[in-house]
Amino acid sequence: MIRGARPVALLCGAVLVAGCAYIVVPAEEGGRAGGESKGWTAVATSVGPADSGDLRIDLTIQNQTADWSAMVATGPASLTAADGSSASCASVFVGTGGHRLAPGMQMRGYVAGPKAAQTIELIGVECVGAPPAAGGKLSLNYRYVTGDYNYYHPDDGHATGTLEVNLDQLATDLAYPIAQTVEGIVVAPDVEITAINDVLLTLVGVERTDTGLAFDWHTQNPGEYPSNVHIGVPPVIGADGILYGFYESPDLESVPVTAAGAGADWTTEVTVPSDGSGFYILLSVESKKQRLFVHYAIDVSAS
C-alpha cells in the first residue's frame, strides 16, 4: 500500500541519464566512489493537494556525496511564496528509510514501519494552509552519514545540510535509480566479493517469487577457521525509484556458519511489485572486521 502520511523515522542503525552500464571493480576495493561531496540534492516532481486538502510537494532526492550515504530530514520544512510570505510544513517525509544509497543514485520512496505493518512512503512534504506554490521555494534541513557502516560507531561520517528546491521547475523526465553513472559503484551479478576473514561471497541465483525477488547466496571459506558473513536482508531499488526492503542493522539477520575449507548457502527475499523492473541490490557485506559493512550495488536489472 502506498501512503503519504507517516512520519519519517530517524536513521536506523546509523544513519537525467539513460545509461546504466556497470563497471566491475576488484572486490577488495568495495563500493567507494571518491570525488567531491555535494551532499544530497532534491527536485520537486509534483505540487498539488494532498488527500487532506493541504498542499503536497512530491520530491526526488539524489545522493551527490560521492560515497554511500543515508539521510533523513530534521525538523519542519519552510515554504516561501513568490510574494515573500512563508509557511511551515510540519509533515515531512524525506529520507532513505535508514538504508545507504549508492552515490549517483536517486529515489522517490522507501519502506516505512512498523515492521508488522509496512507501507511505501513517498518522499515529500505537506503544508497546512500553505499559499499556492507557484514561484515558491522549499527549504529543509537534513542530516546524513557516509561511507562504510560501523555498528560500533554508527555516526561516523555524520554531516548536515539544507535542501533548497525551486517549485517552478518540476522534474518530469527523471530516470531511476541511476541519475549519474559513477565509476566503480555498480558491479555485475556474478562478482566475487571478499568478505570478513577472506571468505568469498557470491550471488548465485535470482528468482521471481509470488511476492517479489529471492536471492541465493554462497560463501566459500579458504581459511582454517569457521566464519560468519552477515549481509542482513539486502534491499533493492528499481526503475520506479522506490527503495524496497525494511531497514534493520545487517548484523541482526542470522546466517549459516561457513566451515573452514567449505561453503555455505542461504536465501534472502524482498517484496517488490510483480511488474517492477530494473532492480539493483544494495548489498552491505561484513568485511575487514566484525560488524563493519562495505556496500555494493549489484546489477540484477535483467532479472
The 8 nearest C-alpha neighbors of each residue, nearest first, counted from 0:
[[1, 118, 119, 2, 117, 120, 116, 110],
 [2, 0, 119, 118, 120, 3, 121, 110],
 [1, 3, 120, 4, 119, 0, 118, 121],
 [2, 4, 120, 121, 5, 1, 92, 122],
 [5, 3, 2, 6, 90, 120, 92, 125],
 [4, 6, 3, 7, 92, 120, 2, 111],
 [7, 5, 92, 8, 4, 91, 90, 111],
 [6, 8, 92, 5, 9, 93, 94, 91],
 [9, 7, 6, 10, 96, 11, 111, 97],
 [10, 8, 11, 7, 71, 97, 14, 96],
 [9, 11, 14, 97, 13, 8, 71, 12],
 [12, 10, 97, 13, 14, 9, 246, 247],
 [11, 13, 248, 14, 10, 153, 247, 97],
 [14, 12, 153, 11, 10, 154, 97, 144],
 [13, 10, 144, 69, 11, 12, 97, 154],
 [16, 178, 173, 174, 17, 172, 179, 177],
 [15, 17, 178, 18, 174, 179, 177, 173],
 [16, 18, 19, 174, 15, 178, 177, 175],
 [17, 19, 16, 20, 180, 177, 179, 178],
 [18, 20, 21, 17, 177, 180, 16, 179],
 [21, 19, 18, 22, 180, 185, 298, 186],
 [22, 20, 185, 186, 19, 23, 187, 298],
 [21, 23, 183, 186, 185, 24, 182, 20],
 [22, 24, 186, 187, 21, 183, 25, 185],
 [25, 23, 183, 26, 22, 186, 28, 29],
 [26, 24, 27, 28, 23, 29, 192, 191],
 [25, 27, 192, 28, 29, 193, 24, 191],
 [26, 28, 29, 25, 193, 192, 194, 24],
 [29, 27, 26, 25, 30, 24, 31, 183],
 [30, 28, 27, 26, 31, 293, 294, 295],
 [29, 31, 295, 184, 294, 32, 28, 183],
 [32, 30, 29, 66, 33, 184, 183, 28],
 [31, 33, 66, 65, 184, 183, 30, 34],
 [34, 32, 65, 31, 66, 35, 36, 64],
 [33, 35, 65, 36, 32, 66, 64, 37],
 [36, 34, 65, 37, 33, 64, 63, 38],
 [35, 37, 64, 65, 38, 63, 34, 66],
 [38, 36, 63, 64, 39, 35, 65, 40],
 [37, 39, 64, 63, 36, 40, 62, 160],
 [40, 38, 62, 63, 61, 64, 37, 60],
 [41, 39, 61, 60, 162, 38, 62, 63],
 [40, 42, 60, 59, 61, 164, 58, 162],
 [43, 41, 59, 58, 164, 44, 170, 60],
 [42, 44, 58, 169, 57, 45, 170, 166],
 [43, 45, 170, 169, 57, 58, 171, 42],
 [46, 44, 57, 43, 56, 169, 47, 58],
 [47, 45, 56, 55, 57, 44, 54, 48],
 [46, 48, 55, 54, 49, 45, 56, 53],
 [47, 49, 54, 52, 55, 53, 50, 46],
 [48, 50, 55, 52, 51, 53, 54, 47],
 [51, 49, 52, 48, 53, 55, 3, 54],
 [50, 52, 49, 53, 48, 54, 127, 55],
 [51, 53, 49, 48, 50, 54, 127, 55],
 [54, 52, 127, 49, 48, 51, 126, 128],
 [53, 55, 48, 126, 125, 47, 49, 129],
 [54, 56, 125, 49, 47, 48, 46, 124],
 [57, 55, 46, 124, 123, 45, 125, 58],
 [58, 56, 123, 45, 44, 43, 122, 46],
 [59, 57, 43, 123, 122, 44, 42, 107],
 [58, 60, 107, 42, 41, 106, 43, 105],
 [61, 59, 41, 105, 106, 40, 58, 107],
 [62, 60, 105, 40, 39, 104, 41, 63],
 [61, 63, 39, 102, 103, 64, 104, 105],
 [64, 62, 37, 38, 39, 65, 102, 103],
 [63, 65, 36, 38, 37, 66, 62, 39],
 [66, 64, 36, 102, 63, 33, 32, 34],
 [67, 65, 102, 64, 32, 146, 31, 145],
 [68, 66, 101, 146, 102, 145, 100, 99],
 [67, 69, 145, 99, 100, 144, 66, 146],
 [70, 68, 99, 143, 144, 98, 14, 95],
 [71, 69, 143, 94, 142, 95, 144, 68],
 [72, 70, 94, 141, 142, 93, 10, 143],
 [71, 73, 141, 93, 140, 94, 142, 74],
 [74, 72, 141, 140, 71, 142, 75, 139],
 [73, 75, 72, 76, 140, 89, 139, 91],
 [76, 74, 89, 88, 91, 87, 77, 73],
 [77, 75, 139, 88, 138, 87, 89, 78],
 [76, 78, 87, 138, 137, 88, 86, 139],
 [79, 77, 137, 86, 85, 136, 87, 80],
 [80, 78, 85, 136, 135, 84, 83, 137],
 [79, 81, 135, 83, 84, 82, 85, 132],
 [80, 82, 134, 135, 83, 79, 133, 84],
 [83, 81, 80, 84, 79, 134, 135, 85],
 [84, 82, 80, 81, 79, 85, 135, 78],
 [85, 83, 80, 82, 79, 86, 81, 130],
 [84, 86, 79, 78, 80, 83, 87, 77],
 [87, 85, 78, 129, 77, 88, 79, 84],
 [86, 88, 77, 76, 89, 78, 75, 126],
 [87, 89, 126, 76, 75, 90, 125, 77],
 [88, 90, 75, 91, 87, 76, 126, 125],
 [91, 89, 125, 124, 88, 92, 126, 75],
 [90, 92, 124, 93, 89, 123, 75, 125],
 [93, 91, 7, 123, 122, 124, 6, 90],
 [94, 92, 122, 72, 123, 91, 71, 7],
 [95, 93, 71, 70, 96, 72, 92, 7],
 [94, 96, 97, 98, 70, 69, 109, 71],
 [95, 97, 98, 94, 109, 110, 111, 246],
 [96, 98, 10, 11, 95, 246, 14, 69],
 [99, 97, 95, 69, 96, 100, 246, 11],
 [98, 100, 69, 68, 67, 101, 97, 95],
 [101, 99, 68, 67, 69, 98, 102, 104],
 [100, 102, 67, 104, 103, 99, 66, 68],
 [103, 101, 62, 66, 65, 67, 104, 63],
 [102, 104, 179, 178, 62, 63, 181, 177],
 [105, 103, 177, 176, 178, 102, 101, 62],
 [104, 106, 61, 176, 60, 178, 177, 62],
 [107, 105, 240, 59, 60, 108, 241, 176],
 [106, 108, 59, 240, 122, 241, 121, 58],
 [109, 107, 121, 241, 122, 120, 106, 242],
 [108, 110, 242, 120, 241, 119, 96, 243],
 [109, 111, 119, 118, 245, 243, 120, 244],
 [112, 110, 118, 117, 120, 119, 109, 96],
 [113, 111, 117, 114, 116, 118, 110, 115],
 [112, 114, 116, 115, 117, 111, 118, 245],
 [113, 115, 112, 117, 116, 245, 111, 246],
 [114, 116, 113, 117, 112, 118, 245, 111],
 [117, 115, 113, 114, 112, 118, 111, 0],
 [116, 118, 112, 114, 111, 113, 115, 110],
 [119, 117, 111, 0, 110, 1, 120, 112],
 [120, 118, 110, 1, 109, 111, 2, 0],
 [119, 121, 109, 108, 2, 3, 110, 111],
 [122, 120, 108, 3, 107, 123, 119, 109],
 [123, 121, 93, 108, 92, 107, 58, 57],
 [122, 124, 57, 58, 92, 56, 93, 121],
 [123, 125, 91, 56, 90, 92, 55, 126],
 [126, 124, 55, 90, 54, 88, 56, 53],
 [125, 127, 88, 54, 129, 53, 128, 55],
 [126, 128, 53, 129, 54, 125, 88, 87],
 [129, 127, 53, 126, 130, 54, 86, 52],
 [128, 130, 127, 126, 86, 54, 131, 53],
 [131, 129, 132, 128, 80, 86, 85, 84],
 [132, 130, 133, 129, 80, 135, 54, 134],
 [131, 133, 135, 134, 80, 130, 166, 46],
 [134, 132, 135, 131, 167, 166, 81, 80],
 [135, 133, 81, 167, 132, 80, 166, 136],
 [134, 136, 80, 132, 81, 79, 133, 166],
 [137, 135, 165, 79, 166, 164, 78, 138],
 [136, 138, 78, 164, 77, 163, 79, 165],
 [137, 139, 163, 77, 162, 76, 164, 78],
 [140, 138, 76, 162, 161, 77, 141, 75],
 [139, 141, 161, 73, 72, 160, 162, 74],
 [142, 140, 72, 73, 160, 71, 159, 161],
 [141, 143, 159, 70, 71, 158, 160, 72],
 [144, 142, 70, 158, 69, 157, 159, 14],
 [143, 145, 157, 156, 68, 14, 69, 158],
 [146, 144, 68, 156, 67, 66, 69, 143],
 [145, 147, 67, 66, 68, 148, 156, 144],
 [146, 148, 293, 292, 149, 294, 291, 145],
 [149, 147, 292, 291, 150, 153, 146, 293],
 [148, 150, 291, 152, 153, 151, 290, 147],
 [149, 151, 153, 290, 152, 148, 291, 12],
 [152, 150, 149, 153, 290, 291, 148, 154],
 [151, 153, 149, 150, 154, 155, 148, 13],
 [154, 152, 13, 149, 150, 155, 151, 148],
 [155, 153, 157, 152, 13, 156, 14, 144],
 [156, 154, 157, 153, 152, 144, 145, 149],
 [155, 157, 144, 145, 154, 158, 146, 143],
 [158, 156, 144, 154, 155, 143, 145, 159],
 [159, 157, 143, 142, 144, 156, 160, 145],
 [160, 158, 142, 141, 143, 157, 161, 140],
 [159, 161, 141, 140, 142, 162, 38, 158],
 [160, 162, 140, 139, 141, 163, 138, 159],
 [161, 163, 139, 138, 40, 140, 164, 41],
 [162, 164, 138, 137, 161, 165, 139, 136],
 [165, 163, 137, 136, 42, 166, 138, 41],
 [166, 164, 136, 167, 168, 135, 137, 163],
 [165, 167, 168, 135, 136, 164, 43, 169],
 [168, 166, 134, 165, 133, 169, 135, 132],
 [167, 169, 166, 165, 170, 43, 42, 44],
 [168, 170, 44, 43, 167, 166, 171, 45],
 [171, 169, 44, 172, 43, 168, 42, 173],
 [170, 172, 173, 44, 169, 45, 43, 168],
 [173, 171, 170, 174, 15, 44, 169, 16],
 [172, 174, 15, 171, 175, 170, 16, 178],
 [175, 173, 16, 15, 178, 176, 177, 17],
 [176, 174, 238, 240, 177, 239, 105, 173],
 [175, 177, 104, 105, 240, 238, 237, 106],
 [178, 176, 104, 175, 179, 103, 105, 180],
 [177, 179, 104, 16, 103, 15, 105, 174],
 [180, 178, 103, 177, 181, 16, 104, 15],
 [179, 181, 103, 182, 177, 19, 178, 18],
 [182, 180, 103, 184, 179, 183, 32, 102],
 [183, 181, 184, 180, 22, 32, 185, 21],
 [182, 184, 22, 24, 185, 181, 32, 23],
 [183, 185, 30, 182, 181, 296, 32, 186],
 [184, 186, 296, 21, 297, 22, 183, 298],
 [187, 185, 23, 297, 21, 22, 298, 296],
 [186, 188, 190, 189, 298, 297, 23, 21],
 [189, 187, 190, 297, 298, 299, 202, 186],
 [190, 188, 187, 202, 191, 201, 203, 186],
 [189, 191, 187, 188, 192, 201, 186, 26],
 [192, 190, 201, 200, 199, 26, 189, 193],
 [193, 191, 26, 200, 199, 194, 190, 201],
 [192, 194, 199, 197, 26, 27, 198, 200],
 [193, 195, 286, 198, 197, 199, 285, 192],
 [194, 196, 286, 287, 197, 285, 198, 288],
 [197, 195, 198, 194, 287, 226, 222, 286],
 [198, 196, 195, 194, 193, 199, 220, 221],
 [197, 199, 220, 194, 196, 219, 193, 195],
 [198, 200, 193, 219, 218, 192, 194, 197],
 [201, 199, 218, 192, 217, 191, 193, 198],
 [202, 200, 191, 217, 216, 203, 192, 218],
 [201, 203, 216, 204, 215, 189, 188, 217],
 [204, 202, 215, 216, 201, 217, 189, 205],
 [203, 205, 215, 214, 202, 206, 216, 213],
 [206, 204, 214, 213, 215, 302, 212, 207],
 [205, 207, 213, 212, 208, 214, 204, 302],
 [206, 208, 212, 211, 213, 209, 205, 302],
 [209, 207, 211, 210, 212, 206, 213, 273],
 [208, 210, 211, 207, 273, 212, 270, 272],
 [211, 209, 208, 270, 271, 273, 212, 272],
 [210, 212, 270, 271, 208, 269, 207, 209],
 [211, 213, 207, 269, 208, 268, 206, 270],
 [212, 214, 268, 206, 267, 205, 207, 266],
 [215, 213, 205, 267, 266, 204, 268, 216],
 [216, 214, 266, 204, 203, 265, 202, 205],
 [217, 215, 202, 265, 264, 203, 201, 266],
 [218, 216, 264, 201, 263, 200, 202, 203],
 [217, 219, 200, 263, 262, 199, 201, 198],
 [220, 218, 262, 199, 198, 261, 221, 200],
 [219, 221, 198, 260, 222, 261, 259, 262],
 [222, 220, 260, 219, 198, 259, 223, 197],
 [223, 221, 220, 259, 224, 260, 197, 196],
 [222, 224, 259, 260, 221, 225, 220, 258],
 [223, 225, 259, 222, 226, 258, 260, 220],
 [226, 224, 258, 259, 257, 256, 223, 227],
 [225, 227, 257, 256, 224, 258, 228, 196],
 [226, 228, 256, 257, 229, 255, 254, 225],
 [227, 229, 285, 195, 230, 226, 194, 254],
 [228, 230, 285, 250, 231, 254, 227, 284],
 [231, 229, 284, 249, 283, 285, 232, 228],
 [249, 230, 232, 252, 229, 250, 233, 251],
 [233, 231, 267, 230, 234, 249, 252, 268],
 [232, 234, 282, 231, 281, 280, 235, 230],
 [235, 233, 244, 243, 281, 280, 232, 269],
 [234, 236, 280, 243, 279, 281, 242, 278],
 [237, 235, 242, 278, 279, 241, 243, 240],
 [238, 236, 278, 277, 239, 240, 276, 176],
 [237, 239, 175, 277, 240, 176, 276, 278],
 [240, 238, 237, 241, 175, 275, 176, 276],
 [239, 241, 106, 175, 107, 176, 238, 237],
 [242, 240, 108, 109, 239, 236, 107, 106],
 [241, 243, 236, 109, 235, 108, 240, 244],
 [244, 242, 235, 234, 110, 241, 236, 109],
 [243, 245, 234, 269, 110, 246, 242, 235],
 [246, 244, 110, 247, 243, 111, 114, 112],
 [245, 247, 97, 244, 98, 96, 11, 248],
 [248, 246, 249, 245, 11, 12, 251, 231],
 [247, 249, 12, 250, 251, 246, 231, 11],
 [231, 250, 248, 230, 251, 247, 252, 229],
 [249, 251, 248, 229, 252, 231, 290, 230],
 [252, 250, 249, 248, 253, 231, 247, 229],
 [251, 253, 231, 250, 249, 254, 232, 229],
 [254, 252, 251, 255, 229, 250, 231, 227],
 [253, 255, 229, 252, 256, 227, 228, 265],
 [256, 254, 257, 263, 227, 253, 265, 264],
 [255, 257, 227, 226, 258, 225, 254, 263],
 [258, 256, 263, 226, 262, 225, 227, 220],
 [257, 259, 225, 261, 256, 260, 226, 262],
 [260, 258, 225, 224, 223, 261, 222, 220],
 [259, 261, 221, 220, 222, 258, 223, 262],
 [262, 260, 258, 259, 220, 219, 257, 263],
 [261, 263, 219, 218, 257, 220, 258, 217],
 [264, 262, 257, 218, 217, 255, 219, 256],
 [263, 265, 217, 216, 218, 262, 266, 215],
 [264, 266, 216, 215, 217, 267, 263, 255],
 [267, 265, 215, 214, 216, 213, 268, 264],
 [268, 266, 214, 213, 232, 215, 265, 269],
 [269, 267, 213, 212, 214, 266, 270, 232],
 [268, 270, 212, 211, 244, 271, 234, 213],
 [269, 271, 211, 210, 212, 268, 243, 244],
 [270, 272, 211, 269, 273, 210, 243, 275],
 [273, 271, 275, 274, 211, 270, 210, 276],
 [272, 274, 275, 271, 211, 210, 209, 207],
 [273, 275, 272, 276, 271, 211, 239, 277],
 [276, 274, 272, 273, 271, 237, 277, 238],
 [277, 275, 278, 238, 237, 300, 274, 302],
 [276, 278, 300, 237, 238, 279, 301, 299],
 [279, 277, 237, 300, 236, 299, 276, 235],
 [278, 280, 298, 297, 235, 299, 236, 296],
 [281, 279, 235, 297, 296, 282, 234, 233],
 [282, 280, 296, 234, 235, 233, 295, 279],
 [281, 283, 295, 233, 294, 280, 296, 284],
 [284, 282, 294, 230, 292, 293, 295, 285],
 [285, 283, 230, 292, 293, 286, 294, 229],
 [284, 286, 292, 229, 291, 195, 228, 290],
 [287, 285, 195, 194, 288, 292, 284, 291],
 [286, 288, 195, 291, 194, 196, 289, 285],
 [289, 287, 286, 291, 195, 290, 285, 196],
 [288, 290, 291, 285, 286, 287, 195, 292],
 [291, 289, 150, 285, 149, 292, 288, 250],
 [290, 292, 149, 285, 289, 288, 148, 286],
 [291, 293, 285, 284, 148, 283, 147, 286],
 [292, 294, 147, 284, 283, 29, 286, 285],
 [295, 293, 283, 30, 282, 284, 29, 292],
 [296, 294, 282, 30, 281, 297, 283, 29],
 [295, 297, 185, 281, 280, 279, 282, 186],
 [298, 296, 280, 186, 279, 188, 185, 187],
 [297, 299, 279, 187, 300, 188, 186, 185],
 [300, 298, 301, 279, 302, 278, 188, 297],
 [299, 301, 277, 278, 302, 298, 279, 276],
 [300, 302, 299, 277, 298, 278, 276, 279],
 [301, 300, 299, 205, 206, 207, 276, 278]]
